[in-house]
Amino acid sequence: MTDIPGYSLLGGVNTPSDLRNLRSEDLPHLAVELRRFLIETLGRIGGHFAANLGTVELTLALHRCLNTPDDRIVWDVGHQAYPHKIITGRRAGLETIRKLGGLAPFNHRAESEYDAFGVGHSSTSISAAAGMAAAFRVQQRKRRAVAVIGDGGMTGGMAFEALNHAGHAGLDMLVVYNDNDMSISENVGGLRDHSARLVQKLGLVAPHLVRLPQDGEEAVETHLDNPGALFRTFGFTYHGPVDGHDLDALTQILDAIKDARGPQLLHVITTKGKGFEPAEADPIKYHGVTQFDPVTGAFPAKKAAGAPTYTQVFGDWLCEAAERDPRVVAITPAMREGSGLVDYARRFPQRYYDVGIAEQHAVTFAAGLACEGLKPVCAIYSTFLQRGYDQLIHDVAIQNLPVLFAIDRGGLVGADGATHHGAFDLSYLRCIPNLVVMAPSDENECRRMFATGLSLNGPSAVRYPRGNGLGLAMEPEYKPLPIGRGRIVRDARGRRRPRVALLAFGCMVQPALSAADILDAVVADMRFVKPIDAELVLELANENDLLVTLEDNARMGGAGSAVNEVLVAQHHKVQVLNLGLPDAFIEHGTREELLTQCGLDVAGILRSVQKRLRARDLDISESARKA
Ligand SMILES: Cc1ncc(C[n+]2csc(CCOP(=O)(O)OP(=O)(O)O)c2C)c(N)n1
């Protein structure tokens, strides 16, 4: 039964069983409809795009050949899993993806029984599928575990750790290596170079060339050349490469290998953006999109340039810094575009390293550069630096090496949701000895903080939010800041009691200023999370009845906790209210919606402060009497 006009086949596919009931000759047409549905829907709402066009046939083939949901498909990252969502009962919901209360941006176990594993960060799929395969072995269950990982995802260390272990353990599992020769930007690495050469040399392999080993026979493989050799070394049987847009080829080979014993790897070649000419021509631009014209691919004309984003502020500053100082080197773990490094990479190719999706390596690589007298600037999103945490402590901070971390996407990021919010960085950074941690309240502050970090002889981090600065005129000169000193940005001496001081960190300074106008409160831009300005904290504690700390980081262990620690150490009795993110994972929505949800917009701040003031009536009148 068709339930959407214009989609005679897709309209009838509400579960993978519907797909399995179709005639195989209908599958190519279903792929055409699925691709058209993606283009039309995403043209209207935006979202991850080019990677999804590349997985249309692969998704159909996997669900056709496997017995999902009992068989598990683990998608790496999950940004390419829209076709999977569509054919697993979430077609109508796609309209809501990434929106507040809508479908999750990536695979999410709570959303569907077909989402075998929650994702968002890359390179986890082989480990997770290996765990599932091992569980099936223990439980003696006949189920299949399949990981689908891109060539970008394959650059992450975890992928290799998992191959190494799964190969050794001889697990019955399949890794589908979806090779489109692209990460978000061009993919990098030795495996990529080899794979690209191989595909060029041999072309794609017809499925009938793949023959499974018979009992007692050594594996016979399609090619005795690399990269098969690499995967064989790990203990995997290598199949391919196969054209990942040829449904016949895919279904034949999957049927042939899905019950093979031991770890199998199927190398599939796909085109990112497949079937939509503008996206095939520029997969970087169409990796993630806002609304676009589904016929021409054109994006609506950009509004007049507003305030620069913090990402742009960083990119511009870095170019200036590199011009001035030949020791400056930039490192990105596969996030050139997102981190604002496109210009820098073009202008300073000799001092630019995209290391692949390898945050751990990025951090220790920066440490090595610093050992030899260079000035590495490691640009990493807050959420992805979680991957490099031990390296940050063990390789950078213990050795007190001068690496500057430019930590983008601190705080709530919006539509990418729980896996991507930079909700924990202030907590996980501020407990590391030697590390200076700064959070800018505007774009000039941000530049000053970068300059401060670069001038230090030890490690430092500047943590800034997604989105725009305030649109301030850029100061041409920016001097390093005195370390560990905040500043008062709104004074309110001589007011009536109770006296309130807002101690704001980073982008919370702006809402604090707005709330302060109503509360007649003092506002401090604390600037440094570490070292915290203890002198300023105590001064404010002595002059006020209530201190309110404000941060877009988890309340637990965050910047507010740093303020609490100062007060406790001095046995100070001032009332304190810590505002920040709750002890919960925040899902997706716009950044503004989520800030409101967490009570961190102006109205929310006022509500919390007024509630506390009411609750503390007695204490405050008592302290007022004493004063
Ligand atoms: C740990 C981590 N670092 C960075 C990212 C950001 N990221 C999302 S998709 C992607 C590229 C993935 O490339 P690939 O696996 O080849 O998939 P493709 O988009 O080419 O289909 C990156 C770097 C991430 N999700 N996780």
PDBQT file of the ligand as one rigid body, heavy atoms in Angstrom, charges set to zero:
ROOT
HETATM    1  C1  LIG A 701      35.307  11.415  17.348  1.00  0.00    +0.000 C 
HETATM    2  C2  LIG A 701      34.711  12.248  16.253  1.00  0.00    +0.000 A 
HETATM    3  N1  LIG A 701      35.450  13.213  15.675  1.00  0.00    +0.000 NA
HETATM    4  C3  LIG A 701      34.923  13.968  14.690  1.00  0.00    +0.000 A 
HETATM    5  C4  LIG A 701      33.649  13.767  14.258  1.00  0.00    +0.000 A 
HETATM    6  C5  LIG A 701      33.016  14.669  13.194  1.00  0.00    +0.000 C 
HETATM    7  N2  LIG A 701      32.685  13.922  11.982  1.00  0.00    +0.000 N 
HETATM    8  C6  LIG A 701      31.423  13.535  11.722  1.00  0.00    +0.000 A 
HETATM    9  S1  LIG A 701      31.293  12.709  10.286  1.00  0.00    +0.000 SA
HETATM   10  C7  LIG A 701      32.932  12.860   9.983  1.00  0.00    +0.000 A 
HETATM   11  C8  LIG A 701      33.506  12.287   8.727  1.00  0.00    +0.000 C 
HETATM   12  C9  LIG A 701      33.230  10.842   8.615  1.00  0.00    +0.000 C 
HETATM   13  O1  LIG A 701      33.758  10.345   7.434  1.00  0.00    +0.000 OA
HETATM   14  P1  LIG A 701      33.369   8.906   6.945  1.00  0.00    +0.000 P 
HETATM   15  O2  LIG A 701      33.388   7.968   8.092  1.00  0.00    +0.000 OA
HETATM   16  O3  LIG A 701      34.237   8.564   5.802  1.00  0.00    +0.000 OA
HETATM   17  O4  LIG A 701      31.875   9.060   6.477  1.00  0.00    +0.000 OA
HETATM   18  P2  LIG A 701      31.311   9.836   5.186  1.00  0.00    +0.000 P 
HETATM   19  O5  LIG A 701      30.756  11.134   5.690  1.00  0.00    +0.000 OA
HETATM   20  O6  LIG A 701      32.415  10.036   4.230  1.00  0.00    +0.000 OA
HETATM   21  O7  LIG A 701      30.272   8.940   4.650  1.00  0.00    +0.000 OA
HETATM   22  C10 LIG A 701      33.569  13.564  11.005  1.00  0.00    +0.000 A 
HETATM   23  C11 LIG A 701      34.998  13.919  11.023  1.00  0.00    +0.000 C 
HETATM   24  C12 LIG A 701      32.902  12.765  14.904  1.00  0.00    +0.000 A 
HETATM   25  N3  LIG A 701      31.634  12.535  14.593  1.00  0.00    +0.000 N 
HETATM   26  N4  LIG A 701      33.464  12.021  15.878  1.00  0.00    +0.000 NA
ENDROOT
TORSDOF 0
